[in-house]
Amino acid sequence: MPLFVCGAQLTKPPESITELTTQYPDLRDSVPAFLAKPIKSVGPENLLYVIQREYAVVTPNDKSIAVMGSEDATTCHVVVIRHTGSGVCALSHCDGCQTQAGIDSMVNDVTTLSTTSQQGRLEVYIAGGFLDKKNTSADLTREVLACLIKQPADVHLILACCTELNDIVNETDQIHYPAVMGVAVNVRTGEVFPATFPDHGPDDDIRSAGHFGTPDHPAGFHNVYSHTKEQLVVGPYHWESWDGIESWLRAPDHLILKYMSTSPEQEPPYFPAHMKATLSAISRHPSPSTTLFSGDKPRCYTKLQSGEWTPVA
């Protein structure tokens, strides 16, 4: 079953988003309307924040979560898949790691949870990326579209606000930036909108440290939420401490940006501090299966009415 754009079947990824939206003007016209929406600051109440290489699936009758979102997508893409009949939503933050497996899982999970719906279809929204110097964004856009084309279920592309269509140029220094770096979906209404998130949830450093997997436990694209238990599920992760990691913890911010980002000029101000917190977690827990994930079990959290996540005993 193919990917559909404006009712037409797409059988192969386009060379660029401009090529695709030139062929389908209605898809192109949806981008300015999306970019014109005000960027909402979403507080922690009823929020499920998804970090890089994570996805989550939430049903509209979830008592804890009303909004899912992710930000800091410079060359990365935020992908939302929603079934219009059941209202089940999936949201991911894709960086090019195991993209096919991640999107396969999202589509499968949403489809499985929507089997009782007599009507509706799968719709997908993509946002993120810009005209970066290494074409990382453009490569990821084509990869995401290629993954969607391979799905066994029909998928309808509603928004493609990515790469050149999400690109703005600073008039002062002529540097390119992504117009939108954060996206949210209201699980109960289906609205997808630009957003920023003051709170990224618990274990932000540990979840990011999970990217540095061992050969036996590689970093992967995984589901971070149990929709049946309504719990955030962190790990278990496995990593090895680096030789010289203490030197990185003392490194100046410009070196952290240069060597640990695909887009140093576009990162938010807190990127170096976040990366050092991640490295510090690896340094403090050289054996995470012992100190963080006892018995190789995940760290689970439930959402309080205040918006805080509390550990499950």
Secondary structure as a PSIPRED ss2 file (coil, helix, strand):
# PSIPRED VFORMAT (PSIPRED V4.0)

   1 M C   1.000  0.000  0.000
   2 P C   1.000  0.000  0.000
   3 L E   0.000  0.000  1.000
   4 F E   0.000  0.000  1.000
   5 V E   0.000  0.000  1.000
   6 C C   1.000  0.000  0.000
   7 G C   1.000  0.000  0.000
   8 A E   0.000  0.000  1.000
   9 Q E   0.000  0.000  1.000
  10 L E   0.000  0.000  1.000
  11 T C   1.000  0.000  0.000
  12 K C   1.000  0.000  0.000
  13 P C   1.000  0.000  0.000
  14 P C   1.000  0.000  0.000
  15 E C   1.000  0.000  0.000
  16 S C   1.000  0.000  0.000
  17 I H   0.000  1.000  0.000
  18 T H   0.000  1.000  0.000
  19 E H   0.000  1.000  0.000
  20 L H   0.000  1.000  0.000
  21 T H   0.000  1.000  0.000
  22 T H   0.000  1.000  0.000
  23 Q H   0.000  1.000  0.000
  24 Y C   1.000  0.000  0.000
  25 P H   0.000  1.000  0.000
  26 D H   0.000  1.000  0.000
  27 L H   0.000  1.000  0.000
  28 R H   0.000  1.000  0.000
  29 D H   0.000  1.000  0.000
  30 S H   0.000  1.000  0.000
  31 V H   0.000  1.000  0.000
  32 P H   0.000  1.000  0.000
  33 A H   0.000  1.000  0.000
  34 F H   0.000  1.000  0.000
  35 L H   0.000  1.000  0.000
  36 A C   1.000  0.000  0.000
  37 K C   1.000  0.000  0.000
  38 P C   1.000  0.000  0.000
  39 I C   1.000  0.000  0.000
  40 K E   0.000  0.000  1.000
  41 S E   0.000  0.000  1.000
  42 V C   1.000  0.000  0.000
  43 G C   1.000  0.000  0.000
  44 P C   1.000  0.000  0.000
  45 E C   1.000  0.000  0.000
  46 N C   1.000  0.000  0.000
  47 L E   0.000  0.000  1.000
  48 L E   0.000  0.000  1.000
  49 Y E   0.000  0.000  1.000
  50 V C   1.000  0.000  0.000
  51 I C   1.000  0.000  0.000
  52 Q C   1.000  0.000  0.000
  53 R C   1.000  0.000  0.000
  54 E E   0.000  0.000  1.000
  55 Y E   0.000  0.000  1.000
  56 A E   0.000  0.000  1.000
  57 V E   0.000  0.000  1.000
  58 V E   0.000  0.000  1.000
  59 T C   1.000  0.000  0.000
  60 P C   1.000  0.000  0.000
  61 N C   1.000  0.000  0.000
  62 D C   1.000  0.000  0.000
  63 K C   1.000  0.000  0.000
  64 S C   1.000  0.000  0.000
  65 I C   1.000  0.000  0.000
  66 A C   1.000  0.000  0.000
  67 V E   0.000  0.000  1.000
  68 M E   0.000  0.000  1.000
  69 G E   0.000  0.000  1.000
  70 S E   0.000  0.000  1.000
  71 E C   1.000  0.000  0.000
  72 D C   1.000  0.000  0.000
  73 A C   1.000  0.000  0.000
  74 T C   1.000  0.000  0.000
  75 T C   1.000  0.000  0.000
  76 C C   1.000  0.000  0.000
  77 H E   0.000  0.000  1.000
  78 V E   0.000  0.000  1.000
  79 V E   0.000  0.000  1.000
  80 V E   0.000  0.000  1.000
  81 I E   0.000  0.000  1.000
  82 R E   0.000  0.000  1.000
  83 H E   0.000  0.000  1.000
  84 T C   1.000  0.000  0.000
  85 G C   1.000  0.000  0.000
  86 S C   1.000  0.000  0.000
  87 G C   1.000  0.000  0.000
  88 V C   1.000  0.000  0.000
  89 C E   0.000  0.000  1.000
  90 A E   0.000  0.000  1.000
  91 L E   0.000  0.000  1.000
  92 S E   0.000  0.000  1.000
  93 H E   0.000  0.000  1.000
  94 C E   0.000  0.000  1.000
  95 D C   1.000  0.000  0.000
  96 G C   1.000  0.000  0.000
  97 C C   1.000  0.000  0.000
  98 Q C   1.000  0.000  0.000
  99 T H   0.000  1.000  0.000
 100 Q H   0.000  1.000  0.000
 101 A H   0.000  1.000  0.000
 102 G H   0.000  1.000  0.000
 103 I H   0.000  1.000  0.000
 104 D H   0.000  1.000  0.000
 105 S H   0.000  1.000  0.000
 106 M H   0.000  1.000  0.000
 107 V H   0.000  1.000  0.000
 108 N H   0.000  1.000  0.000
 109 D H   0.000  1.000  0.000
 110 V H   0.000  1.000  0.000
 111 T H   0.000  1.000  0.000
 112 T H   0.000  1.000  0.000
 113 L C   1.000  0.000  0.000
 114 S C   1.000  0.000  0.000
 115 T C   1.000  0.000  0.000
 116 T C   1.000  0.000  0.000
 117 S C   1.000  0.000  0.000
 118 Q C   1.000  0.000  0.000
 119 Q C   1.000  0.000  0.000
 120 G C   1.000  0.000  0.000
 121 R C   1.000  0.000  0.000
 122 L E   0.000  0.000  1.000
 123 E E   0.000  0.000  1.000
 124 V E   0.000  0.000  1.000
 125 Y E   0.000  0.000  1.000
 126 I E   0.000  0.000  1.000
 127 A E   0.000  0.000  1.000
 128 G E   0.000  0.000  1.000
 129 G C   1.000  0.000  0.000
 130 F C   1.000  0.000  0.000
 131 L C   1.000  0.000  0.000
 132 D C   1.000  0.000  0.000
 133 K C   1.000  0.000  0.000
 134 K C   1.000  0.000  0.000
 135 N C   1.000  0.000  0.000
 136 T H   0.000  1.000  0.000
 137 S H   0.000  1.000  0.000
 138 A H   0.000  1.000  0.000
 139 D H   0.000  1.000  0.000
 140 L H   0.000  1.000  0.000
 141 T H   0.000  1.000  0.000
 142 R H   0.000  1.000  0.000
 143 E H   0.000  1.000  0.000
 144 V H   0.000  1.000  0.000
 145 L H   0.000  1.000  0.000
 146 A H   0.000  1.000  0.000
 147 C H   0.000  1.000  0.000
 148 L H   0.000  1.000  0.000
 149 I H   0.000  1.000  0.000
 150 K C   1.000  0.000  0.000
 151 Q C   1.000  0.000  0.000
 152 P C   1.000  0.000  0.000
 153 A C   1.000  0.000  0.000
 154 D C   1.000  0.000  0.000
 155 V E   0.000  0.000  1.000
 156 H E   0.000  0.000  1.000
 157 L E   0.000  0.000  1.000
 158 I E   0.000  0.000  1.000
 159 L E   0.000  0.000  1.000
 160 A E   0.000  0.000  1.000
 161 C E   0.000  0.000  1.000
 162 C E   0.000  0.000  1.000
 163 T H   0.000  1.000  0.000
 164 E H   0.000  1.000  0.000
 165 L H   0.000  1.000  0.000
 166 N H   0.000  1.000  0.000
 167 D E   0.000  0.000  1.000
 168 I E   0.000  0.000  1.000
 169 V E   0.000  0.000  1.000
 170 N C   1.000  0.000  0.000
 171 E C   1.000  0.000  0.000
 172 T C   1.000  0.000  0.000
 173 D C   1.000  0.000  0.000
 174 Q C   1.000  0.000  0.000
 175 I C   1.000  0.000  0.000
 176 H E   0.000  0.000  1.000
 177 Y E   0.000  0.000  1.000
 178 P E   0.000  0.000  1.000
 179 A C   1.000  0.000  0.000
 180 V C   1.000  0.000  0.000
 181 M C   1.000  0.000  0.000
 182 G C   1.000  0.000  0.000
 183 V E   0.000  0.000  1.000
 184 A E   0.000  0.000  1.000
 185 V E   0.000  0.000  1.000
 186 N E   0.000  0.000  1.000
 187 V C   1.000  0.000  0.000
 188 R C   1.000  0.000  0.000
 189 T C   1.000  0.000  0.000
 190 G C   1.000  0.000  0.000
 191 E C   1.000  0.000  0.000
 192 V E   0.000  0.000  1.000
 193 F E   0.000  0.000  1.000
 194 P E   0.000  0.000  1.000
 195 A E   0.000  0.000  1.000
 196 T E   0.000  0.000  1.000
 197 F C   1.000  0.000  0.000
 198 P C   1.000  0.000  0.000
 199 D C   1.000  0.000  0.000
 200 H C   1.000  0.000  0.000
 201 G C   1.000  0.000  0.000
 202 P C   1.000  0.000  0.000
 203 D C   1.000  0.000  0.000
 204 D H   0.000  1.000  0.000
 205 D H   0.000  1.000  0.000
 206 I H   0.000  1.000  0.000
 207 R H   0.000  1.000  0.000
 208 S H   0.000  1.000  0.000
 209 A H   0.000  1.000  0.000
 210 G C   1.000  0.000  0.000
 211 H C   1.000  0.000  0.000
 212 F C   1.000  0.000  0.000
 213 G C   1.000  0.000  0.000
 214 T E   0.000  0.000  1.000
 215 P C   1.000  0.000  0.000
 216 D C   1.000  0.000  0.000
 217 H E   0.000  0.000  1.000
 218 P C   1.000  0.000  0.000
 219 A C   1.000  0.000  0.000
 220 G C   1.000  0.000  0.000
 221 F C   1.000  0.000  0.000
 222 H E   0.000  0.000  1.000
 223 N E   0.000  0.000  1.000
 224 V C   1.000  0.000  0.000
 225 Y E   0.000  0.000  1.000
 226 S E   0.000  0.000  1.000
 227 H C   1.000  0.000  0.000
 228 T C   1.000  0.000  0.000
 229 K C   1.000  0.000  0.000
 230 E C   1.000  0.000  0.000
 231 Q E   0.000  0.000  1.000
 232 L E   0.000  0.000  1.000
 233 V E   0.000  0.000  1.000
 234 V E   0.000  0.000  1.000
 235 G C   1.000  0.000  0.000
 236 P C   1.000  0.000  0.000
 237 Y C   1.000  0.000  0.000
 238 H C   1.000  0.000  0.000
 239 W C   1.000  0.000  0.000
 240 E C   1.000  0.000  0.000
 241 S C   1.000  0.000  0.000
 242 W C   1.000  0.000  0.000
 243 D C   1.000  0.000  0.000
 244 G C   1.000  0.000  0.000
 245 I H   0.000  1.000  0.000
 246 E H   0.000  1.000  0.000
 247 S H   0.000  1.000  0.000
 248 W H   0.000  1.000  0.000
 249 L H   0.000  1.000  0.000
 250 R C   1.000  0.000  0.000
 251 A C   1.000  0.000  0.000
 252 P C   1.000  0.000  0.000
 253 D H   0.000  1.000  0.000
 254 H H   0.000  1.000  0.000
 255 L H   0.000  1.000  0.000
 256 I H   0.000  1.000  0.000
 257 L H   0.000  1.000  0.000
 258 K H   0.000  1.000  0.000
 259 Y H   0.000  1.000  0.000
 260 M H   0.000  1.000  0.000
 261 S C   1.000  0.000  0.000
 262 T C   1.000  0.000  0.000
 263 S C   1.000  0.000  0.000
 264 P H   0.000  1.000  0.000
 265 E H   0.000  1.000  0.000
 266 Q H   0.000  1.000  0.000
 267 E C   1.000  0.000  0.000
 268 P C   1.000  0.000  0.000
 269 P C   1.000  0.000  0.000
 270 Y C   1.000  0.000  0.000
 271 F H   0.000  1.000  0.000
 272 P H   0.000  1.000  0.000
 273 A H   0.000  1.000  0.000
 274 H H   0.000  1.000  0.000
 275 M H   0.000  1.000  0.000
 276 K H   0.000  1.000  0.000
 277 A H   0.000  1.000  0.000
 278 T H   0.000  1.000  0.000
 279 L H   0.000  1.000  0.000
 280 S H   0.000  1.000  0.000
 281 A H   0.000  1.000  0.000
 282 I H   0.000  1.000  0.000
 283 S H   0.000  1.000  0.000
 284 R H   0.000  1.000  0.000
 285 H C   1.000  0.000  0.000
 286 P C   1.000  0.000  0.000
 287 S C   1.000  0.000  0.000
 288 P H   0.000  1.000  0.000
 289 S H   0.000  1.000  0.000
 290 T H   0.000  1.000  0.000
 291 T H   0.000  1.000  0.000
 292 L C   1.000  0.000  0.000
 293 F C   1.000  0.000  0.000
 294 S H   0.000  1.000  0.000
 295 G H   0.000  1.000  0.000
 296 D H   0.000  1.000  0.000
 297 K C   1.000  0.000  0.000
 298 P C   1.000  0.000  0.000
 299 R E   0.000  0.000  1.000
 300 C E   0.000  0.000  1.000
 301 Y E   0.000  0.000  1.000
 302 T E   0.000  0.000  1.000
 303 K E   0.000  0.000  1.000
 304 L C   1.000  0.000  0.000
 305 Q C   1.000  0.000  0.000
 306 S C   1.000  0.000  0.000
 307 G C   1.000  0.000  0.000
 308 E C   1.000  0.000  0.000
 309 W E   0.000  0.000  1.000
 310 T E   0.000  0.000  1.000
 311 P E   0.000  0.000  1.000
 312 V C   1.000  0.000  0.000
 313 A C   1.000  0.000  0.000
